[in-house]
C-alpha cells in the first residue's frame, strides 16, 4: 500500500516522492516490474505523476484517481542537513479502495509503509490484499508525528516477515537493551521476523536475521552529499531486489548501502536518468 506524493523543496523544486513510490521507481529501473498501488487526485500534480510513471515504463493500472482529495504533497525543509517533512491530512493516498485491485495476484513480496495506513480506507484495502497474499510481507516503518499510533503499528508488525526502521524508531517501539544489537534481537524475536534492518543515518545500517546472522554496513566515504531525502527508500529498493534475486543477506546489505550512498549525491528521492543505474546493473549482473 503506497503513499504517492510530491516533495516540495525550499527552492520550489518539486520532485516525485513517497517512500514506496521511490522504491517502486528504483525497482523499475533495475529491470523489475513492480505493481504499484496508490491513489492520486484529479489534478495537475496527479497528471504529472501519471505521465512520469508511464514514461518510466511503470504500470499504472493500480493507481487510482480520486475525484475529491488532492494528490499528496509534502513540504521538505532542512535542519543541519537533515530533512524535515510537513505532511498534510486527507490526501488522495489516504483513500485507496479495494474495488479496482486484483486481489488474486500472487505477489512474491508485498511491501508497504505505515504512513498510508493512518486512514481506515487505505488500511482496509491493505487488509484485503493481505487476506489473499501468500508471499512475504516487508514493512518499511515511518513514524511521522502525529500520524501514527503504537498499537496500530504493532498490529502491522505482527504480520511482517521483513521490517526496516531507523534506530530512533526502534527506540520508540522496543524496550531498550544494553546494546543496539540486543534490542534488535528482542524486537526480531517478539515479532517472529525473518529479517530486521535498522538504519543509523551517516553511521550506516545493521541487519539481523532469524538464524542469528548479523551484518553491519557503512556509507561510502568522501561523498559529495546533495541531500539525504530518499536515502532510506533507495536502501529498501535494493533489499527488495536482493529478495527477488536470492542474494545473501551480507551481499544484499552491501549493495543496498552502495546504492543509497550514490542516491544522496543526487537531488531528491528519485532519479530520472537511467544512466544512473547502469553501473549497478552491470556490477550486479542484472542485464
Residue pairs with C-beta under 8 A, 6 or more apart in sequence:
1 20
1 37
1 38
1 96
1 112
1 113
1 116
1 117
1 122
1 123
1 125
1 126
1 129
2 18
2 20
2 21
2 24
2 36
2 37
2 38
2 93
2 112
2 113
2 116
3 18
3 19
3 20
3 21
3 38
3 72
3 93
3 113
3 115
3 116
4 18
4 21
4 36
4 38
4 39
4 40
4 49
4 63
4 71
4 72
4 92
4 93
5 17
5 18
5 21
5 71
5 72
5 73
5 74
5 91
5 93
6 14
6 15
6 16
6 17
6 45
6 49
6 71
6 72
6 73
6 74
7 14
7 15
7 16
7 17
7 74
7 76
7 229
7 268
7 269
8 14
8 73
8 74
8 75
8 76
9 15
9 76
9 267
9 268
10 76
10 77
10 78
13 267
13 268
14 45
15 229
15 267
15 268
15 269
15 270
16 22
16 25
16 49
16 52
16 268
16 269
16 270
17 74
17 229
17 230
17 268
17 269
17 270
18 38
18 72
18 74
18 93
19 113
19 115
19 140
19 142
19 232
19 233
19 236
20 36
20 38
20 111
20 112
20 113
20 116
20 140
20 233
21 36
21 38
21 270
22 230
22 233
22 234
22 237
22 269
22 270
23 34
23 111
23 140
23 233
23 236
23 237
23 240
24 34
24 36
24 58
25 56
25 58
25 270
26 233
26 234
26 237
26 238
26 259
26 270
26 277
27 34
27 237
27 240
27 241
28 34
28 56
28 57
28 58
29 56
29 271
29 274
29 276
29 277
30 237
30 241
30 277
30 280
30 281
30 286
31 281
31 286
31 287
32 241
32 244
33 59
34 58
34 59
35 59
35 62
35 105
35 107
36 53
36 58
36 59
36 60
36 62
36 63
37 62
37 63
37 96
37 101
37 125
37 129
38 62
38 63
38 64
38 93
38 96
38 116
39 63
39 64
39 65
39 66
39 69
39 92
39 93
39 94
39 95
39 96
39 97
39 122
40 46
40 49
40 50
40 63
40 64
40 65
40 66
40 71
40 92
40 93
41 65
41 66
41 69
41 70
41 71
41 91
41 92
42 65
42 66
42 67
43 70
43 71
45 70
45 71
45 73
46 65
46 70
46 71
46 92
49 71
50 60
50 63
52 272
53 60
53 63
54 60
56 272
62 100
62 101
62 102
64 92
64 96
64 97
64 100
66 92
66 95
68 95
69 90
69 91
69 92
69 94
69 95
70 91
70 92
71 91
71 92
72 88
72 91
72 92
72 93
73 88
73 91
74 85
74 86
74 87
74 88
75 85
75 86
76 83
76 84
76 85
76 229
77 83
77 84
77 86
78 84
78 227
81 225
81 227
81 228
82 228
83 227
83 228
83 229
85 144
87 115
87 144
87 147
93 116
93 122
94 116
94 118
94 119
94 121
94 122
95 119
95 121
95 122
96 116
96 121
96 122
96 125
96 126
97 121
97 125
98 124
98 125
98 128
101 125
101 128
101 129
103 128
103 129
103 131
103 132
104 132
106 134
106 135
107 133
107 135
108 135
108 136
108 243
108 244
109 135
109 136
109 137
109 138
109 240
109 243
109 244
110 129
110 130
110 133
110 135
110 136
110 137
110 138
111 137
111 138
111 139
111 140
111 236
111 240
112 126
112 137
112 138
112 139
112 140
113 139
113 140
113 141
113 142
114 139
114 140
114 141
114 142
114 143
114 148
114 153
114 156
115 142
115 144
115 147
115 148
116 122
116 126
117 123
117 126
117 152
117 156
118 147
118 148
123 152
130 137
130 159
136 161
136 162
136 194
136 243
137 159
137 160
137 161
137 162
138 160
138 161
138 162
138 163
138 164
138 236
138 239
138 240
138 243
139 156
139 157
139 160
139 162
139 163
139 164
140 164
140 165
140 232
140 233
140 236
141 153
141 157
141 163
141 164
141 165
141 166
141 169
141 173
142 169
143 153
143 165
143 169
143 172
143 173
150 172
150 173
153 173
154 173
157 163
157 173
157 191
158 191
160 191
160 193
161 193
161 194
161 195
162 193
162 194
162 195
162 196
162 197
162 239
162 243
163 187
163 191
163 193
163 195
163 196
163 197
164 196
164 197
164 198
164 199
164 232
164 235
164 236
164 239
165 173
165 197
165 198
165 199
166 198
166 199
166 200
166 201
166 232
167 180
167 198
167 199
167 200
167 201
170 180
170 183
170 184
170 187
170 198
171 183
173 187
174 183
174 186
174 187
174 190
175 183
175 186
176 183
177 183
177 185
177 186
180 198
180 206
181 206
181 208
181 214
184 196
184 198
184 206
184 208
185 208
187 193
187 196
188 195
188 196
188 208
188 209
188 210
192 210
193 210
194 209
194 210
195 207
195 208
195 209
195 210
195 249
196 207
196 208
196 209
197 205
197 206
197 207
197 235
197 239
197 253
198 205
198 206
198 207
199 205
199 232
199 235
200 206
201 228
202 219
203 218
204 216
204 217
204 218
204 219
204 257
205 216
205 217
205 235
205 253
205 256
205 257
206 214
206 215
206 216
206 217
207 213
207 214
207 215
207 216
207 249
207 253
208 214
208 215
209 249
213 249
213 250
215 249
215 250
215 253
217 253
217 254
217 256
217 257
218 257
219 257
219 260
219 261
220 257
220 258
220 261
220 262
223 261
223 264
223 265
224 265
225 264
225 265
226 264
226 265
226 266
226 267
227 264
227 267
227 268
228 264
229 268
229 269
230 263
230 268
230 269
230 270
231 260
231 263
231 264
232 260
233 269
234 256
234 259
234 260
234 262
234 263
234 269
235 256
235 257
235 259
235 260
236 256
237 256
237 259
238 252
238 255
238 256
238 259
238 260
239 252
239 253
239 256
241 247
241 252
241 255
242 249
242 251
242 252
242 255
242 256
243 252
245 284
245 286
247 255
255 280
255 284
258 280
259 280
262 276
262 280
263 269
263 271
266 276
271 277
280 286
281 287
